[in-house]
Amino acid sequence: MDTGHESALSAKHAGLDDMIHAERTRPAPDTTLLARLKKQKLRIKEALHRS
């Protein structure tokens, strides 16, 4: 059963995925920002699996 919390986490996960994609396709991607975004995405993925 999908709760509101899980839906919010899924939306954040998708948003981070879009941000990572946008940063990767820039002419000079910010590797520090990419690392931070990936860590956030991983934390959200782990939270979704715990739910």
Helices and strands as residue ranges (DSSP letters): H 4-24, H 31-50
